[in-house]
Amino acid sequence: MEKIHILTDSSSDIPHDLVEAHGIEIVPIMLTHEGRSFREYYDITSEDYCRLLETSSEIPGTAMTTPTVFLESYNRAFERGCTHLLAVLINGSGSGTYQAACLAKSMFEEEQGEGKMTIEVIDSKTYTYIYGHIVVKAAEMREQGESFDAIVSVVKSRLNRVEAYLGVYSLKFLKKSGRISGGAAFVGEALGLKPISHVYDGAVKVCDKVRGEKALVAGMSKKVSARVVQPDKQTAILLYGDVPAERLDEMEKRLRTEIGFRDVERVAIGPSVLTNTGPLAMAVAYYGTPRD
């Protein structure tokens, strides 16, 4: 009989209540700021991290999870009698965490022998709860008695269809993190430009710039509407940093009434992603057409 362990990294931004309800292991990404180190998910909330970003002149750093941490996790699962382990992790092209987990798999097989426990390490090719909600789906399937192969198949299928649009209200933090130049930030802020990026297949690319805060919600909604498949059969994921409640309410209303999503789930964006976007960020995740 299969005994399946499911883990992900803290960048998946799975709410604490869902982690506890479904028995998902969260491997923390480390954050450093002014000589201090703390673990994402365990040591700081998204709300507190937004305050830190807004008041500090220094952008915190992030560090990938080491192979040793993953190896220890694999060994603990093995010692508990697990026959299978599934790890779904942050975009491998944007973090070394996925590669660390793969290396740990090789180390485990070298120590314990191949075939002792089946380990599947999957690169989500995306960020935050865009893949976190798929990890929750995997845990639900485990509870329903689905096989490991069936769970892995569904995870891969969903990751192959999920995408998102990200909107940023302020260019200040993109400038501080070095993602745009000071000159571009100055001009953009002066013109009131708000970038919209497509989070798709391992990349985050600016696809549009709208003018003014009110235009950002409308612009994102329009882009989601053009790409979503059968919205009435899926739940949109509304991700947010320190964004005014009225903007979130407006976006949710558009998702429900204009696009026709069956439901909308709101989830806070965690520290490792906010480090790059800044706190004034909002995203909408949904399922589109398969990429393969």
Buried (B, 14 or more C-beta within 10 A) or exposed (E): EBBBBBBBBBBBBBBEEBBEEBEBBBBBBBBEBEEEEBBBBEBBEBEEBBEBBBEEEEBBEBBBBBBEBBBEBBBEBBEEEBBBBBBBBBBBEBBBBBBBBBBBBEBBBEEEEEEEBBBBBBBBBBBBBBBBBBBBBBBBBBEEEBEBEBBBEBBBBBBBBBBBBBBBBBBBBBBBBEBBEEEBBEEBBEEEBBBBBBBBBBEBEEBBBBEEBEBBBBBBBBBBBEBBEEBEEBBBBBBBBBBEEEBBEBBBEBBBEBBBBEEBBBBBBBBBBBBBBBBBBBBBBBBBEEEE
